[in-house]
Amino acid sequence: MPRLRRRGTLIGMQRIGIIANTYNASIAGRAIRSIAEMARAAGLEIVHTSTLHALAENHFPETTAQTPAELVARGAEAVLVLGGDGTMLNVAQRMRECDLPLMGFNIGTLGYLTSAATECDFKSALHELAANLYREEQRVMLTTCLRTKNGRQALPDALNEVVLTRRTGRLVWLECLLNNEPVATYACDGLIVATPTGSTAYALSAGGPIMMPQTPALIICPIGPHTLSSRPLVVQDTARITLRVARARGPLVVAIDGNDIPISETDELEITKNARPLRILFCGSHNPAKIFREKLGWSQTLVTQGPHAP
């Protein structure tokens, strides 16, 4: 993605921020120190947070930034996210106010959303940032409005999914509307509204389809439906999705990318595509099909047994 031109030359990143999952302080500290050295070797300057400063044991001489807004104020052009997919989801919500692109470095487990997973990948990704060889993808996020008896309440944005479900093991009946037109009332354990990015998360485990990241669509997927005719529904991402509780036998919760918010049986959710997508940076060689092959185990090695084997 073109950035600045100086005498006909494309200029890459110059200053980057780092946010890490500090649950395991020793792993995070080692990763931060290693990546900091690689970044400097690639000609990148680092802006960081006070928590990372403490973990890195003064390996960051630059001025400390305390908030996402300060990262922007101090000239950060992108944020490296050290962790797994959960860390990426958390940082995506925190960074919405400043619109900085994110690049994930996987020091967690699965890493669907991350761009680099090994030290060799880290070094290559940093050099691509400095040389303007990276790719930027814009990922759809969901805006959720909670309508209650007392008015409207905006909930956090979701990169993966919004889930309306029950807290107990009892069945619930949930009504789904598209652009105010009733579609179905599901007898189920809950309903998932997922983005293409979230199609490989909770929706996948509930039997939903996998979508390529740039597909202009959303998934509505019932969890444990009690009728065989209840199937995942793919709709245009311009649709306004409304979820209502038709009947429930216990407390309810709406989960925004895994973060639970209790709601009342009389509340309803209105879910739409956010006007501003999340910007995620990947290495130039990144390919979603390759991620599916590697993460979902779709690659198969042909084993031949004798001259007549296929």
ROVO-275579 format. One record per residue: residue in three letters; x, y, z of N, C-alpha, C in turn. Coordinates in pm, whole numbers, plus 50000, padded with zeros to 5 digits. Example, Ala and Ser with C-alpha at 12.3 -4.5 7.8 and 13.67 -1.06 7.14 Angstrom:
ala513194943150780512304955050780513204967050780
ser512854977550708513674989450714512905000350787
This chain:
met500854988050000500005000050000500885012450000
pro500805021049901501685032749894501545041750015
arg502695047350058502665056150174503185070050135
leu504465072450150505055085450117505995083849998
arg506135094449922507075094049811508155104749832
arg509365100549817510485109949824511365107649702
arg511305117249608512055116049482511725102849412
gly510425099549409509985087649336510115074749413
thr510605075249537510805063049614509715061549720
leu509175049549732508185046849836508885045249970
ile508405052350071508975051750205508095043150293
gly508675033350362507905024550448507705030550586
met507355021850680507155026050818508445031550877
gln508295040850971509465046151040509345044651192
arg508105045851245507905044451389506755034751413
ile506965025051501505945015151532505725014351683
gly504505011051721504205008351861504184993351884
ile504294989152009504234974952045503274973352162
ile502344964052147501454960152256501524944952268
ala501774939952389501964925552406500994919852509
asn500684907052493499964899652595500964896452706
thr500754902552822501724901252931501304890753033
tyr500374881752995499934871253089501134863053137
asn501994859353043503254852653079504364862953062
ala504764869053173505694880253168507044876353110
ser507524864353140508854860353092508854858552940
ile507794851952888507714850152742507554863552672
ala506664872052726506444885152665507714893452670
gly508414893252782509634901052795510694896952694
arg510884883652679511874878852581511484882852439
ala510184881352409509714884852274509904899652245
ile509574907952343509714922452324511174926252300
arg512074920752381513494924052365514014919752228
ser513634907452188514104902152061513564910251943
ile512264913351947511654920751837512164935151834
ala512434940751952512974954351957514324955051888
glu515174945051911516484944851846516334943351695
met515424934451653515204932651509514654945351445
ala513754952151516513144964351462514204974951440
arg515074976551537516114986751523517074983151410
ala517354970151396518224965851287517594968651151
ala516254968751147515534971651023515364986551000
gly515804994751097515695009251083514395015051135
leu513715007651222512445012151278512645017651419
glu511945028151449511955034051583510725029051658
ile510865027251790509795020751866509145030451963
val507815030351963507005037152064506335026052143
his506245027352274505795016152356504975020952473
thr504425011552549503655014952668504495012852793
ser504035018452904504815017353028504915002853075
thr503854994853055503894980853094504994973653016
leu505064976152886506094969852806507474974852844
his507544987352882508834993152923509374985453044
ala508514982453140508934975153259509354960853223
leu508574954353136508904940753097510224940053022
ala510464949952940511654949652857512914953852930
glu512794957453057513944960653141514834971253077
asn514164982453042514884994052989515564991652855
his515084982152779515604980352644514954990152546
phe514024998452594513365008352511513725022252563
pro514645029252500515015042552548514035053452511
glu513095050752416512195061252371511195065152481
thr510555076552461509565081552556508375072152563
thr507875069852682506775060552703505445066652665
ala504635058952591503265062952558502305055252647
gln501305061952703500425055652801499115050552740
thr498655056452630497355052952573497485051552422
pro496465045252356496485044652209496605058452145
ala495905068352201495985081852144497405087352152
glu498115083852259499495088652272500415081952171
leu500105069652133500895063252028500835071551900
val499645076351869499485084951751500235098051771
ala500075104051889500715116851916502235115951907
arg502775104351939504225102751935504705097451799
gly503795097051702504195094051566504165079651523
ala503555070751604503475056751563502605055451439
glu503075047551343502345045651217501645032151212
ala502005023051301501385009951309501685004251448
val500964993651484501164987251615501434972451594
leu502544967651647502814953351650502094947451771
val501334936951747500564930551854501204916951881
leu501774915352001502464903052038501524894552122
gly501134883152068500204874252138499574864952037
gly498354860552067497604852251974496374859451925
asp495374851851879494164857951826493394865751932
gly493384860752056492694867752163493284881452188
thr494604882352182495274895252200494924904652086
met494874899451964494514907651849493094913151865
leu492164904851913490784909351932490724920352038
asn491464918452147491474928252255492054941552209
val493184940952138493834953252091492974960051985
ala492304952251901491434958051798490384967051860
gln489814962951974488824971352042489474983652103
arg490644981852163491314992952231491815003652134
met492174999452012492805008651918491815015251823
arg490515012651839489535018051745489555033251738
glu489845039651849489775054351854490855061051771
cys491945054151742493055060751673493325055451533
asp492665044851491492715040051352494135036551306
leu494965031351396496275026551354496155012151303
pro496885008651197496874994751151497614985751247
leu497204973051253497804963251343498524952551263
met499644947751315500304935951259500564926151372
gly500044913951361500154904151467501394895651458
phe502104894551570503244885551584502824874751683
asn502724862451638502144851851718503114846351822
ile502854849351949503554842752058502514835452143
gly501344832952081500254825952148500104811952092
thr498854808352054498614794652009498264794151861
leu496984796151826496554793651688497074804051591
gly496724816651610497284827251528496694828851390
tyr495374827751377494724830351247494974844651201
leu494944854051295494974868251260496384874051257
thr497364866051291498724871251299499434869551165
ser500464877651145501204877651019502494869851028
ala503074868751147504364862151165504314853051287
ala505004841551278504904831751386506254826751438
thr507354829751370508674825451413509624837351410
glu510794835751470511764846751471512164850551329
cys512254840551242512574843551102511454851751038
asp510204847951068509064855651017509044869751074
phe509374871051205509374884151269510364893551197
lys511564888451174512604896551110512174900750970
ser511614891250894511164894150759510044904550759
ala509074903050853507944912350859508414926450892
leu509364927750983509864940951020510584947750903
his511354940050829512034945750712511014949750605
glu509924942050593508884945650496508164958350537
leu507974960350668507374972850715508264984650678
ala509554983150701510484994050675510634996850526
ala510444986550443510654987950299509354989950221
asn508224991050293506924993050228506524981350138
leu506824969150184506504957150107505354949250170
tyr504734954750273503644947950341502324949650264
arg501324942050304499964943350249499024947550361
glu498084956150327497074960350424495714954850383
glu495034948350477493664943550454492724951050546
gln491564954250495490544960950575489494950650614
arg489374948050743488474937850793487204944150853
val486064938650814484774943450863484674941451014
met484134951651082483804950551223482314953251241
leu481764947851348480334949151376480074959451484
thr479074967751461478594977251560477304971651619
thr477224971451751476044965851818475404976451907
cys474104978151890473324987251973472364979052058
leu472404981052188471494974152281470324983452311
arg469144978952277467944986652305467284981252431
thr467134989852530466524986152657465314995052683
lys464634992552794463495000852832463925015252860
asn465205016852895465705030152930466375037452814
gly466375031252693466965037852578467955028952506
arg468895035252434469865028052352471245028852416
gln471985017952404473335017352459474255011252354
ala475325018352322476315013252225477235003352296
leu477424991652236478324981552290479644982052213
pro480704975752265481994975852194481864969652055
asp482754973851966482774968051831483314953751837
ala482924945751736483354931851730484074929251598
leu485214922851605485934918651486485504904651443
asn485244895851540484844882151509483334880251506
glu482694882351625481284879151631480594885751749
val479264886451734478354890151843477494877851870
val477424873751996476694861552031475644864852136
leu474404861252109473324862252207473014848252254
thr473164845852385472984832352436472494832752580
arg472234820952635471754819952774472904816252866
arg472784820052992473824817053089473674803053147
thr472464797753144472214784453199472064774453084
gly471804761953117471654751653016470274751052954
arg469404760552985468034759952936467894765652796
leu466934760452724466654764652588466134778952583
val466454786252475465904799652452465304800152311
trp464354809252293463754811652163464144825852121
leu464894826852012465424839651967464884843051829
glu464394855251815463834859851689464894868051614
cys465014865351484465974872451400465214879951291
leu465554892751273464974901151168466084906851082
leu465804907950952466714914550859466024926850804
asn466614938550830466024951250785464554952150826
asn464294948250951462964948651013461994937850961
glu462464929050874461634918350823461934905350899
pro460934899350966461184886951041461694875750950
val462724868850996463284857650921462934844350986
ala463204843251114462954830651184462974832951333
thr462344823851405462464823051551463124809651581
tyr464324810251635465134798251658464954793251800
ala464644780451815464744773751944466164768251952
cys466984773852038468414770752031469104774252163
asp470424772552163471224776752278471704791252262
gly471634796352139472064810052115472194812651967
leu472484825251932472684829251792474004836751779
ile474724833751672475994840351641475814848951517
val476254861451523476374869751404477874872151385
ala478414866751276479864866851257480274874151130
thr481454880051134482074886251017482824875450938
pro483304878650818484164869050748485404865250831
thr485974874950901487114871850989486704862051096
gly485504863751152485014854951258484454841851209
ser484424839651077483864827151026484704815051066
thr485974817251102486834806151144486924805351297
ala486054812651367486074812651514484854804951567
tyr484054811051652482924804251715481934799051612
ala481684806751506480724802651404481144789551338
leu482434787651319482924775151258482614763251347
ser482854764751478482584753651570481094750751582
ala480254760451548478804758551552478244753651418
gly479134750751323478694745351195478534755451084
gly479034767551104478904777951002479914776350891
pro479714783450778480644782650665481894790950688
ile482944787650616484174795650617484104805350501
met484384818150528484364828250423485754834450408
met486114837550284487344844850262487214858750326
pro488314864250377488244876550458487564888350393
gln487664889850261487114901650195485694899450141
thr485064888450176483694885750130482724895950189
pro481924902850108480994913150161479714906850217
ala479874899050323478734891750380478934889550529
leu477844886150596477854882550738477174869050754
ile477484862450865476904849250894475974850351014
ile474784844451004473884842751118473814827751145
cys474324823551259474494809151284473864805351418
pro472854796351418472284791851546473224782251617
ile473214782751749474014773651832473084762851886
gly473364750451851472554739351900471084740751869
pro470684743151745469264744751714468494731751738
his467224733151773466414721451805465524716951690
thr465784722151571465094717451451466124715451340
leu465954704851262466924701751158466934711951046
ser465844719451032465774729350925466514742250959
ser466954743851082467704755951122469144754751072
arg469504763250981470824762750920471454776750921
pro472784777450916473444790550907472964798150785
leu472854811350800472374820050695473444830350662
val473774831850534474734841850489473964853450427
val474224865550476473494877350430474474888250386
gln473994897850311474834909050271475294916850394
asp476514922050388477024929350505476404943150520
thr475524946950428474784959550442473484957650520
ala473174945350556471914942450626471954947550770
arg470784951350821470624954850961469974942851030
ile470714936851122470264924451187469744927851326
thr468544923551354467944925751486467694912351553
leu468114910951677467884898751755467024902151875
arg465954894651892465044896452005464874883252079
val464554884452206464274872552287462774870152283
ala462364859152220460944855752217460524848752346
arg461424840652398461134833552523462434828452582
ala462574829252712463784824552779463424819152916
arg464224809652964463994803453094465124806353192
gly465874816453165466984819853253467684832353206
pro468744836453275469464848853240470144847753104
leu470304859353039470874860052905472134868552905
val472944866552801474184874152790474474876652642
val475054888152611475574890652478477094890952491
ala477764883152407479224882352409479784889252286
ile480604899552309481264907052201482704902252194
asp483024894252093484364888452082484794881952213
gly483854874952276484164867452397483984874952527
asn483684887852523483484895652645481994896552675
asp481584890952789480174889452823479574902252883
ile478334905152838477564916352891476164911052922
pro475744910953049474394905953081473324914953022
ile472234909052975471114916852923469804911252977
ser468754918952961467424915053007466674908152894
glu465664900452932464844893352834464084903052743
thr463854915152791463114924952711464004933352620
asp465314931752633466234939352549466314933352409
glu466784941352314467044936152180468334942052126
leu468924934752032470194938851973469994942951828
glu470644953851790470684957851650472154957551607
ile472444949551505473824947051463473994951351318
thr474994959751294475284964551159476784964751136
lys477164965651009478584967150974479054981051014
asn480194981651081480774994551117481265001650992
ala481065014650987481495022350869483015022650855
arg483735020250965485195020750959485775006850985
pro486415000850886486974987550905488244987950990
leu488644976251035489924974951106491014972351003
arg492114979351017493254977850927494254967950985
ile494514957150912495474947150956496554945850850
leu497804945750895498944944550804499444930250801
phe499794925650681500344912250662501604913150578
cys502414902750587503584902050499503104901150354
gly503964905450261503584905750121503184892250065
ser503704881450124503414867950076502164861950140
his501484869750225500314864350296499224860450198
asn498624848650223497534843750140496544836350229
pro495264840650232494274833950318494164818950291
ala494284814950165494194800750133495304792850202
lys496484798750208497614792150276497324790750426
ile496694801050484496334800450626495354789050651
phe494344787650564493384776850580494064763250572
arg494964761750476495664748950462496464745550586
glu497144755650639498034753050753497264751650884
lys496344760950910495664761151040494564750551051
leu493914747450938492814737750941493264723750898
gly494534722450867495054709350831494534704050699
trp494304713150603493754709050474494834703550379
ser496094705950410497164700850324497284685850341
gln497404678950231497574664550235498764660650149
thr499564651350201500704646350125500304633550056
leu500474632949924500134621049848501174610349873
val500744598849923501644587749951501444577249842
thr502474574249769502374564249664502824550549716
gln502114540549675502434526949716502454518049593
gly503554517249526503644508749408503414516449280
pro503694510249167503644517149037502244520748992
his501214514349046499854516949001499094526249097
ala499784531549198499114540649291498794553649221
pro497694560349257497294572949193498294584049222
